[in-house]
Amino acid sequence: MTAKPKMSAKNVGVSYNGKVALSEVSIDFLEHDVISLIGPSGCGKSTFLRCLNRMNDTIDGCVVSGEIQLDNYNIYSSEIDPVEVRARVGMVFQKPNPFPKSIYDNICYGPRIHGMANSRDELDEIVEWSLTSAGLWEEVKDRLNEPGTGLSGGQQQRLCIARSIAIHPEVILMDEPCSALDPIATAKIEELLGQLRSKFTIIIVTHSMQQAARISNRTAFFHLGELIEEGKTDDIFTVPKDERTQSYITGRIG
Amino acid sequence: MDNEHIVTAFDDDLNNLQNKIVEMGGLVEKQLLDSIDALLKFDLDAAKEVVLHDNHIDNLELEIDEAIVRLLALRSPVAADLRSIISCTKISCNLERIGDYSKNISKRTLALSDTGNLPLMGSGPLKTVSKMAEIVQSMIKNVLDAYIEKDATKADDVRAKDEDVDHIHSGLYRELLTYMLEDPKNITLCTHLLFVSKNVERMGDHVTSIAEHVHFMVHGKIPEESRIKRDNSSSAYV
């Protein structure tokens, strides 16, 4: 029996002012999968990622076609509120972007606007749970009122992950979350992803093929706006089916 | 996938590795030829040469190992590149073992100089050993071609050829036993020849294994259908 997908894309296409950036992408994401989207710059992987929580809505001239379903709801349907979509599908960006607020308030921002807590105690609980899940609690528990921007890059990125999971999303999108981090901070994030996968479905865009191989159980390769191949990470990195995948991952096209 | 890597030094490394495997294969082929030649002509000097030359093969294996460790550490190869490199570790290991068997044949040739009755009855079995060796030698040559050309079909053909070697060895086993039954004085010579024959038969097995690595290198999996084995000597009792 095949498991029901958490999210699935059907014939998704994206164009910016009439220029096609992505065409005919169909892919399923199962619950608790960690899926890496890889491909050369400009292949459409970030564009596709941004479709998954309607981040492209904010870009003028961007038109998304096809269907993206989250638990059988088309997230582009006119009855669906994009804010609701983004609460269920969180996002972590390339550069750590904590709000210019305290560590505590960074985490509370989402739960507050979504009315998830009724008391200070409940907020405290959310803050501790989120920071613990993001592997940051021990490092910051004594300075929760200090500004988030005062943390190191790696800590800031984990703060952003903590902030995104504070509102209990079901899917987390990550757009090259380690590209601005050093190897140690990268290792910590990778370790964290391994733990987070038990609670969330994680879709990650990465330029590091080795990272994709290490952290994900499925990998999708994009090239020139097309999804070329998607499959088990083990298979993609040992016996890819498509010649273009082979050429990309072995360093022959970029 | 014949197009080149963006990092050309990676291609240089891979080519260098392939050249070493081919060089090693060439040496192994020659050692087999020389060891059988020395046995047939009972040329003790040539046999000593074979024993000495085995060093070259062992050294090449070490060089290949070093090159592979370096490649893995520096280039993090994946997919076809990774398969080709992993296959090289196994192929070089198999080639080294084939080299050892040639060396062993020559050691036995030297030992036979003490038995004295070689011209008396050796010729029949020797011809058979020589025939086996010819087949194995062509298998080595073809499997190296298959490796260079990344031709899995050619490798599969080599794999199938091992059946003939097994068959001849089985026959020779029975033949040598009858010589031993005829006259106990033949036992030393026949035992050595039996080991020589077994060595050649084992070489065939190693070539078969190389053929499987070539198949893996090309397709990412080892050949599915099992091989027909016709060496019954391990289970035979006369």
Contacts between the chains, C-beta under 8 A, distances in Angstrom:
chain1	res1	chain2	res2	distance
A	209	B	78	6.9
A	210	B	76	5.8
A	213	B	78	7.2
A	237	B	78	4.8
A	237	B	79	6.3
A	237	B	82	7.8
A	238	B	78	7.4
A	238	B	79	6.4
A	238	B	82	6.8
A	238	B	83	7.1
A	238	B	220	6.2
A	239	B	79	7.0
A	239	B	83	7.7
A	239	B	219	7.9
A	239	B	220	3.3
A	239	B	221	7.5
A	240	B	79	5.4
A	243	B	1	6.8
A	245	B	79	7.9
A	246	B	1	5.8
A	246	B	79	5.3
A	246	B	80	5.9
A	247	B	1	6.6
A	247	B	3	6.7
A	249	B	78	5.0
A	249	B	79	5.5
A	250	B	1	7.4
A	250	B	5	7.0
A	250	B	77	7.1
A	250	B	78	6.0
A	250	B	79	5.4
A	250	B	80	6.3
A	250	B	81	4.9
A	251	B	5	5.0
A	251	B	6	5.4
A	251	B	7	6.1
A	251	B	10	6.6
A	252	B	1	7.1
A	252	B	3	5.3
A	252	B	4	6.9
A	252	B	5	5.6
A	252	B	6	6.7
A	253	B	6	7.8
A	254	B	6	5.7
